[in-house]
């Protein structure tokens, strides 16, 4: 039987996690006090209670309120350093995190160059002091004007390979057609920048089909509702476009009724390319380690299946070939070591 300790020890890669959605309540309290931002609670116990997921509007309320606590480039560096420390503590060797730069600029007036410099300082700390790597997916917020999406695409292209790995699209599915940002996606593709949209979470397979057509993605955030249309499934399987699946998030947001009802095993049986991720961990009461353990416990995943999910994520990462090869070699060595510890504990 797979244990949580084993899921903690194994080397992992995470491809779908939001930086702002990963800020711990302790840090939010620190930032709110430092920047004189009034929150619904002013104690750690109160904030932890407020953080507990209730419904989607409450989740959005928390996300926006937390983002408004980030007032300076130093705040950005702080949350990114703490995020990377949390990843390192879970043996997550590489992360590609979504970051909503336009929201930070809009609410807090921090220019993109200042944001970018702060993110890079934290990435340098993560690599040199913690031994982990990361890069960012800058996401267009659905509902924003097309001009804003194109502006963000310019930011992302300008920082490609310098802390930024892709252009994303997140926000409320269906609030506007994806082709509102067609010019932004075309600009990204023309300049060699990958695109990774959220789709097929709160809307059905038609949202995935739209993302495939309009964005020409290298991966899809969520995508679990592709199963509603066999033609969409066939296209995803044929192209082997990785899906960034977030099981606990799907339960919290009502995409599925329970983890037991999650279509993860069916997605895998269909031959879809699956990776496991945590989305907004403290807001959903989870971590990537917990996601691996809960899936192993619920679906009876073996160590071999967990390894296949780990290596899926590594192969889907937007890294140069030599870095990816070195990462997978390191993961293979670490996974074997974790198995040895597990065997010793069982004896």
Phi, psi and omega in degrees: 000133179287132179258164177293324178301321178296317180295332177286319185287327187293140178288133187230164173231136179240133186244348182223093178207135182266128181301308182294331178279001180252003182289128182286149178307323179301319181287321177301317179298315179300314181292320181295321178291316181297319187257008177056047176260127181275126179244168180297344178218149181238018174234158180297317179299318180294319179294320179298322178292319178296325182293335185299131184296133177240307179199175185296315178302322178294321177300315179296320178302314180296313184301315181291317181297319178296316180299325181289346178281347182270101189254342185222163174302325178298325177295319178297316179297319180299310183294328180287319176300313181295322176300312181294326175297319177294322177294315180299322180295337178263005183062039173267106190283330181216139181226140170241100190260144175277138182222129186260080186296325183291326178292319178296320177293316183297311185277333190236355174070021179270120183295156178301316178303322179289322176298312183300316180298320180293317178299318182293324177299318180292320178298321178297317176299315181299318182287315187278324185260331185250343180075024178237153178243158178201161171209173188238144172258112178276121188254136169289136177269117178307134182104337176292156177299154179301324181297324179292321177297319179292321177300316179296320179300322177295318177301312185295317179297318181296334181253008182299127182083359179234052181103345179241135183243346185195165170257132180246180172212121182228196182097192187283116179297137176090353181291334174201158180292145180298331183288357170303329184254023182304321181294323178295316180293321179296320179295318179300310182297321181296337181251017174075019180263123179295157178238135182224093181272153165281137177193154175070035177248284179271351172241163188278200185299336179296330178290322177293317179300318179297316180297319179297318183287314190275324189255345184048064190282154171270336173212166175233129175286121183079255177079003188295336182275010173301334183298344180288348181222108181304328180294322178292319177300314181300318180294316179297320180292315182298320182270350183050050176278119183296140172256133177266094187270136183233083190303308183295321175302317180299323178291312182299320183273004175078015176293323173229158185285330183198167177296322179300331181269001183292140182279015183309310179300323180291320177303317180291318180297331180285351180089013178287153182273110190246136169233154182250137186213174187247344174071270179231077196307306183292332180287333180254008178063045183214178171213170176296322176303314179297322180299316178297316183292315181298320179292320178298317182291317185284319187253002179070031181293135178276173175299323179296321178292319178298320177298318180297324178290322177296313183287332173303312181296318180297316180293332181273354180292149182269070181241152173300150184308318182292322178291322179294319179298316179293321179298313182293323177297318179294321179294319180298317179295316180292325179294317178298320179295320178295323177295321178297317178298318180297317179295320179294321180293332182280341183277000000 
